Amino acid sequence: MKQLLILSGKGGTGKTTLAGAFIKLAQAKAYADVDVDAPNLHLILEQDVIPQIADYYGMDKAYIDMDICNLCGICEEHCRFNAISFVEDAFLVDYYACEGCGVCQAICPVDAAKMVPDIAGELKLFTNDAVFSTAQLKMGNGNSGMLVTEVKKTMQEAAISVPLAIIDGSPGIGCPVIASLSGVDMVLIVAEPSLSGVSDMKRIINTAEQFQAKIAVCINKYDTNVEKTDMIINMCKEINLPFVGRVPYDTEAVKAINNGQTIVDIDCIAGEAAKGIFAEVLNILNV
Amino acid sequence: MISIRDIIGVGIREMKVAVLSGKGGTGKTFVSVNLATVAENSIYADCDIEEPNGHIFLKLGEVEREKVNVKIPVVDNDKCNGCRICVDFCRYNALAYINKNLIIFDDICHSCGGCTLLCPEDALHEVDRGIGVIEKGISDDVTVYTGILNVGEISGVPIIENIMDKVDNGQGTTIIDCPPGTACTVIETVKNADYCIIVAEPSIFGVHNLNMAIDLVKLFDKPFGVVLNKCLPDFDPAEAYCQENSIKILAKIPFDRELGKLNADGYIISKESPKYQELFTHLLDSIEKGG
């Protein structure tokens, strides 16, 4: 299975819009949304089957049993995440601050600190003529990288002999992005023609270059800033990255998305541009 | 009228406003830099440490740079007797004992200190490892802090904590430009805020993520309101969502190619256009009066 991952660095450049279009164009038999913080792909690719749902367990969370606690406070003292505090007459664990390291449990002299399993999110797998793996991380969780790995694994196991998988990634360059990069064959970066977009694109390229995948760049809403578009195209030339096309700003595309459709489901200029980009991507991927 | 300052008991110079979004690219930085510009002697804290962009608009002359370190363990192999207590303890699997050598995977370490604490032979001690920097500078009358995570690093939470400590001692309205999403990094910024602005865009993607951001600010019991950005004349699902759920809309900013172009080129729109200066001044006032 060849895996195409769509990333951007900056948020809101159009990762999901293009991923949705590519999935339709390729009639992809396997795809995933690994933006586990803010998954959106399901909104434009309607599924007519009930998904298989599985709880995702993140790190265990600490809990102090006040029936056993002798109030020595050694747990609070050693918690590097400031997750334990003495409130009124009890030691309480801040659920969002606890990183599940287990130091409190290890040092509690009376075994009052316990580590308990915690559901950190939900994995969803839709299976009909294609396999669609997605997930939602619970708010405020820090286990996004592990969940991303699970979403990809779930997709791979459900679609073993599929030639091409398309993966919609998350913004940024941190934990979930690094987890999503592992093992993919190609990364398509969707850039935005603005100074912010250029700065973020450089950081995501540097991140992606640490992996083995091929990298290509496209631009969305290119006509909102033609000079910055040219700047990005020139930058790609300088660093020898294939530039695979540009999509214009198109109010019809916004309407398609808000109707729960992809931009290739309707007749629009953004959709036409997406077709050209996808053809280039397939060339590079050699599918 | 009771103002939010009365409720939260802070003076006019110390209010902290977090700007978040759920979805990326809705205009957090755009709203943040403009608010920081119209507020007098304000502090702007860029906590979008994976992709910090505020400095593109709030241009700085000289910057002070400070490294942000985390603690990681180092082994003294002469002292290590191979008991593996540390390996068994580490829930992140950041240690392994292979061929009579203790191996430490720095990237995975969460700096909890447990291994060093538990080693019966005192074979482990901690050293600093840099994960990023904080830059501080002045742009006109705005004090700017920028958190920058090193490429390849997993988590920037320690950088955000450090910035939050700095702005805690600062004087002036503080605008916190948050990372996208609703993960641990965002919690760190929201926890410290007196008021939250959620920036949403008019699409079903925007609504889905707006919903999540609202859940987050409600969880921390923060007063909040929504700024709708890039509004089109067509039906706006984000606006409809706010109306249905009685959520305060603080401002509506239309999609405007000219504005978009200026913003993309690194201009601060409230310095270029009196209309937008008024819009952001009004927005700041309305928050200070209680949203």
Interface residues (C-beta under 8 A of the other chain):
Chain A: S8 G9 K10 G11 G12 T13 T16 D37 A38 N40 L43 I44 M59 D60 H78 R80 F81 Y96 E99 G100 C101 G102 V103 A106 I107 L137 M139 G140 N141 G142 S144 G145 S170 P171 G172 I173 G174 C175 I178 E192 P193 S194 L195 S196 G197 S199 D200 R203 N206 T207 Q210 T224 N225 E227 K228 T251 V254 K255 I257 N258 G260
Chain B: S21 G22 K23 G24 G25 T26 T29 E50 E51 N53 I56 K71 F89 R91 Y92 H110 S111 C112 G113 G114 L117 L118 L149 V151 G152 E153 I154 S155 G156 V157 P179 P180 G181 T182 A183 C184 T185 V186 I187 E201 P202 S203 I204 F205 H208 N209 M212 D215 L216 L219 L232 D234 F235 P237 R257 G260 K261 N263 A264 D265 G266
